Amino acid sequence: MRVSRTVMNAAGFAVLAAALVLPSAGSAQAQPAAGPAAAAPVTTHDACGPVPAGYARCLAVIRNDVHGGLGVRGRAAGRDAAAAALPTGYGPADLRAAYKLPATGGKGQTIALIDALDDPTAEADLAVYRATYGLPACTTANGCFRKVNQQGKSAPLPPADTTYNWQAEISLDLDAASATCPTCHILLVEAAGNTQADLAASAAIAPSLGATVVSNSYGVEEANGVSGYAKDYQHSGVAYVASSGDTGYTVPTEPAVYANVISVGGTTLTRATNTRGWSEAAWSGAGSGCSAWVAKPAWQHDADCPGRTVSDVSADADPATGLAVYSTYLGGWSVVGGTSASSPIIAGVIALAGNPTQMSSAAYAYARTKDLYNVTTGSNGGDCGGGYLCTAGPGYNGPTGNGTPDGTGAF
């Protein structure tokens, strides 16, 4: 389900939540006029369209006003004109600055990205992204990049996706993980399809292939029997993260609702004149909710939800302040957001910190809130009576969890 909403960006976000409707691959929604090179309201569309029951939908959201090519951002003081011509959208330097991330780290870490069906140009597109931003090459030849099927084999790969449009999701995942942990190895696991069973099998096999962090940028609305696949998203010493969803305050989604998965919400990230140099508010689309089926973890203590509350932590997800992504499928450079962006961002931060064992549940982040930026403004709509389940404020809240990275201390 999707929350239709109108959002006005600035300190005093105004959110109008309307009826819940099914997502549409071509649906457009107004977004705030904030973010890289955005001077007017922009429209967006979901990368992946509606899916049948029991199937997962990718959660990437694409801006409609960026169509390939390079957008000169002109903010690289001291560089020549060619170096200043970076794509529209936030890149690695922006995320490092916003979240105080070190430029090095992640030695020995492998980020697994779980996606459905094949993106034939994934490695070539990743090479363009990394070369554009001066990141070290990550290829099959140098051992940094590996693409496998859900059995963990390099062949046969699943067919290219011609129905649900996961190629855009794959590019976003690869680029976001690269942006936050440029020296990490990347394992792309392509499920045979976008069923819960196929994606769960892909998530389960990743640790046996060396993954230390596993990112899942998709969701299926929880229902009775929700815990049937929970075991596939749990492995000793491995951190599993998942997108909280892009439909605001509503029914939580699997796998983000599993107690052993770190649920990643979303923010709107903008430059500011404060000490940090950036400000964040809850993104109007960031998924949050109270589980009717998953018991409350021992480390979660919010008062208004007797079950598992989504989310735990968050990062930039608003497509209006989204990431630059290179994808042949999208025709070149695009700006892409959704909690599909925040999940691999957080996966990269966990890998960068180099302690995935302590992040095999979200408990550590709940104990280290001093190392997170608390997000205190914004809402993701919905009928929660103005409470923390759908409204940001001091302390824990549903849309952004405990907050966003302030360095790697919480991870």
C-alpha positions in Angstrom: 0.0 0.0 0.0 1.1 3.5 -0.6 0.3 6.8 1.1 -0.5 9.6 -1.4 0.9 12.8 0.0 1.9 16.4 -0.8 5.1 17.6 0.9 6.4 21.1 1.3 10.1 21.2 2.2 11.6 23.5 4.8 11.8 23.6 8.6 8.1 23.4 8.9 7.2 20.4 6.8 3.5 20.3 6.0 2.3 16.8 5.2 -1.1 15.9 3.9 -1.8 12.2 4.1 -4.6 10.9 1.9 -6.1 7.5 1.2 -3.9 4.4 0.9 -3.6 3.2 -2.7 -1.6 0.6 -4.5 1.8 1.8 -5.9 2.0 2.5 -9.6 5.1 2.2 -11.7 4.3 5.5 -13.4 2.7 7.4 -10.6 4.1 10.9 -9.9 4.1 12.6 -6.6 5.2 16.2 -5.7 8.4 16.4 -3.8 10.1 19.2 -1.8 12.3 21.7 -3.7 15.4 20.7 -1.7 18.4 18.7 -2.6 21.2 18.7 -5.1 20.6 21.2 -7.9 16.9 21.2 -7.3 15.4 24.7 -7.7 11.7 23.8 -8.1 9.4 21.0 -7.0 10.1 17.7 -8.8 8.0 14.7 -9.6 9.1 11.1 -9.1 8.1 7.6 -10.0 8.7 4.2 -8.4 11.3 2.2 -10.0 9.3 -1.0 -9.5 5.6 -1.2 -10.1 2.8 -3.2 -8.4 3.5 -6.8 -7.5 1.2 -9.8 -6.8 0.7 -11.1 -3.3 3.8 -12.8 -2.0 6.1 -10.9 -4.2 8.6 -8.2 -3.1 8.7 -4.7 -4.7 12.0 -2.8 -4.9 11.8 0.5 -3.1 13.8 2.8 -5.3 12.2 6.1 -6.2 13.4 8.0 -9.3 13.3 11.8 -9.9 11.7 12.6 -13.3 13.8 15.8 -14.0 17.2 14.2 -14.4 17.7 12.3 -17.6 21.3 11.2 -18.2 24.3 13.3 -18.9 26.2 15.3 -16.3 24.9 18.2 -14.2 27.6 20.7 -13.3 27.3 21.3 -9.6 30.1 23.9 -9.5 30.9 23.5 -5.9 34.3 21.9 -6.1 36.4 24.9 -5.2 40.0 24.7 -6.5 39.2 22.0 -9.1 39.4 22.5 -12.8 36.1 22.7 -14.8 36.2 19.0 -15.8 36.5 17.8 -12.2 33.7 20.1 -11.1 31.3 18.6 -13.6 29.8 16.0 -11.3 26.4 14.4 -11.8 23.3 16.0 -10.2 22.7 14.2 -6.9 24.7 13.5 -3.8 27.9 11.6 -4.2 30.5 10.0 -1.9 32.0 13.3 -0.6 28.5 14.6 0.3 27.7 11.5 2.4 31.1 11.6 4.1 30.6 15.2 5.0 27.0 14.8 6.1 27.6 11.8 8.3 31.2 12.4 9.4 32.5 9.2 7.8 36.2 8.5 7.4 37.5 8.3 3.9 39.2 4.9 4.6 38.1 1.8 6.4 36.2 -1.4 5.7 39.2 -3.6 5.3 38.2 -7.2 4.9 34.5 -6.4 4.7 32.1 -7.6 2.0 28.7 -6.0 1.4 26.1 -8.3 -0.1 23.3 -6.6 -2.1 20.2 -8.8 -2.5 18.2 -8.1 -5.7 15.9 -9.9 -8.1 16.7 -11.0 -11.7 19.7 -9.9 -13.7 21.1 -6.5 -14.5 23.5 -7.3 -17.5 25.3 -4.0 -17.3 25.7 -3.9 -13.5 29.5 -4.1 -13.4 30.0 -1.8 -16.3 27.7 0.8 -14.8 29.4 0.5 -11.4 32.7 1.2 -13.2 31.4 4.5 -14.6 30.1 5.6 -11.2 33.4 4.8 -9.4 35.6 6.4 -12.0 33.4 9.5 -12.0 34.0 10.0 -8.3 37.6 8.8 -8.2 36.8 5.7 -6.2 39.1 2.6 -6.6 38.0 0.2 -9.3 35.8 -2.7 -8.1 35.7 -5.4 -10.7 35.5 -9.1 -11.2 39.0 -9.1 -12.5 40.5 -7.5 -9.3 38.4 -9.6 -7.0 36.4 -6.7 -5.5 33.1 -7.4 -7.3 31.3 -10.6 -7.6 27.9 -11.4 -9.2 26.1 -14.7 -8.4 22.7 -16.4 -8.6 20.8 -17.4 -5.5 22.7 -20.7 -5.3 25.9 -18.7 -5.0 27.1 -19.6 -8.5 28.4 -17.3 -11.2 26.3 -19.1 -13.8 23.6 -19.4 -14.9 22.4 -16.0 -13.9 18.7 -15.3 -13.8 17.1 -13.7 -16.9 17.2 -9.9 -17.2 14.2 -8.2 -15.6 11.7 -7.0 -18.2 8.7 -6.8 -15.9 9.5 -5.3 -12.5 12.4 -2.9 -13.3 14.9 -4.0 -10.7 17.9 -2.8 -12.8 17.5 0.7 -11.4 17.4 -0.8 -7.9 20.6 -2.8 -8.6 22.5 0.3 -9.8 21.3 2.3 -6.7 22.4 -0.4 -4.4 25.9 -0.7 -6.0 26.5 3.0 -6.0 25.2 3.8 -2.5 27.3 1.0 -1.0 30.3 2.2 -2.9 29.8 5.8 -1.8 29.9 5.0 1.9 32.5 2.2 1.8 34.7 2.6 -1.3 37.2 -0.1 -0.3 34.7 -2.8 0.6 34.2 -5.7 -1.6 30.7 -6.0 -3.2 28.7 -9.2 -3.6 25.6 -8.9 -5.9 23.3 -11.8 -5.3 20.6 -11.9 -8.0 17.5 -14.0 -7.0 15.8 -16.0 -9.6 12.7 -13.9 -9.1 11.1 -11.4 -6.8 9.2 -13.9 -4.6 9.8 -13.9 -0.9 11.2 -17.4 -1.2 13.8 -16.5 -3.9 15.0 -13.3 -2.1 15.1 -15.0 1.3 17.2 -17.8 -0.2 19.6 -15.2 -1.7 19.9 -13.5 1.7 20.6 -16.7 3.4 23.4 -17.8 1.1 25.3 -14.5 1.2 27.3 -15.2 4.4 28.7 -18.5 3.0 30.1 -16.4 0.2 32.0 -14.1 2.5 29.4 -11.4 3.2 29.8 -9.6 6.5 26.9 -7.1 5.9 23.8 -7.9 3.8 21.5 -5.2 2.5 17.9 -5.7 1.3 16.2 -2.8 -0.5 12.7 -4.3 -0.9 9.6 -5.2 1.0 6.5 -7.3 1.3 3.7 -6.2 3.6 3.7 -8.3 6.8 0.9 -10.8 7.4 0.2 -13.9 9.4 3.1 -16.3 9.0 5.5 -13.3 8.7 8.3 -15.1 10.6 8.5 -18.0 8.1 11.5 -16.4 6.4 13.1 -14.7 9.4 15.7 -17.4 9.8 17.0 -16.6 6.3 17.9 -13.1 7.5 20.0 -14.2 10.5 23.5 -15.4 10.6 26.0 -15.3 13.5 28.4 -12.4 13.1 26.7 -10.9 10.0 24.7 -7.7 10.0 21.4 -7.7 8.0 19.8 -4.4 7.1 16.6 -3.7 5.2 14.6 -0.7 3.9 11.7 0.3 6.1 9.5 1.1 3.1 8.4 4.1 1.1 4.7 4.4 2.0 4.9 6.3 5.3 3.2 5.1 8.5 1.4 1.9 7.6 1.7 -1.9 8.0 5.4 -2.8 8.4 7.2 -4.8 5.7 9.3 -7.9 5.6 12.2 -8.3 6.0 12.6 -4.9 7.9 10.1 -6.0 10.5 12.2 -9.0 11.6 13.7 -8.6 15.0 17.1 -9.8 13.8 17.2 -7.3 10.9 18.3 -3.6 11.3 15.4 -1.6 9.9 16.5 1.5 8.0 14.1 4.5 7.8 14.6 7.7 5.8 15.3 11.4 6.0 15.4 14.5 3.8 19.1 15.6 3.9 19.9 19.3 3.1 22.8 21.6 3.4 22.5 24.1 6.3 24.4 26.9 7.9 24.5 25.2 11.3 27.7 23.8 12.9 27.2 20.4 11.3 26.7 22.0 7.8 23.6 19.8 7.2 20.1 19.3 8.5 17.7 16.4 8.4 14.0 15.9 8.8 11.9 12.8 8.6 11.2 12.0 4.9 7.4 12.0 4.2 7.7 8.6 2.6 9.8 6.9 5.2 8.2 3.6 6.3 7.3 3.1 9.9 4.8 1.0 11.7 4.0 -1.4 14.6 4.0 -5.1 14.0 1.0 -7.2 14.7 2.9 -10.4 14.4 6.6 -9.9 15.5 7.2 -9.7 19.2 9.0 -6.7 20.6 12.8 -7.2 20.9 14.2 -7.0 24.4 16.3 -4.0 23.3 13.4 -1.9 22.1 11.4 0.0 24.7 9.1 2.5 23.0 5.7 2.6 24.8 3.0 2.8 22.1 3.7 -0.4 20.2 3.5 -3.8 21.9 5.3 -5.5 19.0 8.3 -4.8 16.9 8.5 -1.1 15.9 10.0 0.0 12.5 12.5 1.6 12.1 15.9 1.4 14.0 18.2 3.9 12.3 18.0 6.0 9.1 19.8 7.9 6.4 19.0 10.1 3.4 16.1 8.6 1.4 14.1 11.5 -0.1 14.5 11.4 -3.9 14.4 15.2 -3.9 17.7 15.1 -2.0 18.7 11.7 -3.5 21.9 10.1 -4.7 23.5 10.3 -8.1 23.2 6.9 -9.8 24.5 5.7 -13.1 22.4 3.1 -14.9 22.3 2.1 -18.5 18.8 1.0 -17.9 17.8 4.6 -16.9 19.7 6.1 -19.8 22.7 7.3 -17.8 22.8 9.5 -14.7 19.7 9.8 -12.6 18.8 11.0 -9.0 17.3 8.1 -7.0 16.1 7.9 -3.5 13.7 5.9 -1.3 14.6 3.8 1.6 16.3 1.6 -1.1 19.0 4.3 -0.8 19.2 4.4 3.0 19.6 0.7 3.4 22.8 0.3 1.4 24.1 3.6 2.9 23.8 2.1 6.4 25.2 -1.2 5.2 28.3 0.7 4.0 28.6 2.6 7.3 28.5 -0.8 9.2 31.2 -2.2 6.9 33.2 1.0 7.2 33.1 0.7 11.0 34.5 -2.9 10.7 32.4 -4.5 13.5 29.6 -6.4 11.8 29.4 -8.9 14.6 28.1 -6.4 17.1 25.5 -5.3 14.5 24.0 -8.8 14.1 21.0 -7.1 15.8 20.1 -3.5 16.2 20.7 -3.6 19.9 24.1 -1.9 19.7 22.7 1.2 17.9 20.1 1.5 20.7 22.9 1.6 23.3 25.0 4.1 21.3 22.5 6.9 20.5 25.0 9.5 21.4 26.8 8.6 18.2 23.7 9.3 16.1 22.1 12.5 14.9 18.7 12.7 16.4 16.1 13.7 13.8 13.5 15.9 15.5 11.4 17.4 12.7 9.2 16.1 9.9 6.5 13.4 9.6 5.6 10.5 7.4 1.9 11.1 7.7 -0.7 8.6 8.8 -3.0 8.4 11.7 -0.8 8.0 14.7 -2.3 10.9 16.6 0.8 13.0 16.1 2.8 10.5 18.2 6.3 9.3 17.7 5.3 6.4 15.4 4.8 8.8 12.5 6.3 12.1 13.7 9.9 12.9 14.4 10.9 14.4 17.7 13.5 14.2 20.5 14.5 10.6 21.1 13.3 7.5 19.2 10.7 7.9 16.5 9.3 5.6 13.8 10.3 7.3 10.6 14.0 7.8 11.6 14.5 5.4 14.5 17.3 6.5 16.8 18.7 8.8 14.1 21.4 9.0 11.4 25.2 8.3 11.5 27.4 10.8 13.4 30.6 9.0 12.4 30.7 5.2 12.8 30.5 5.0 16.6 27.0 3.6 16.7 27.9 0.9 14.3 
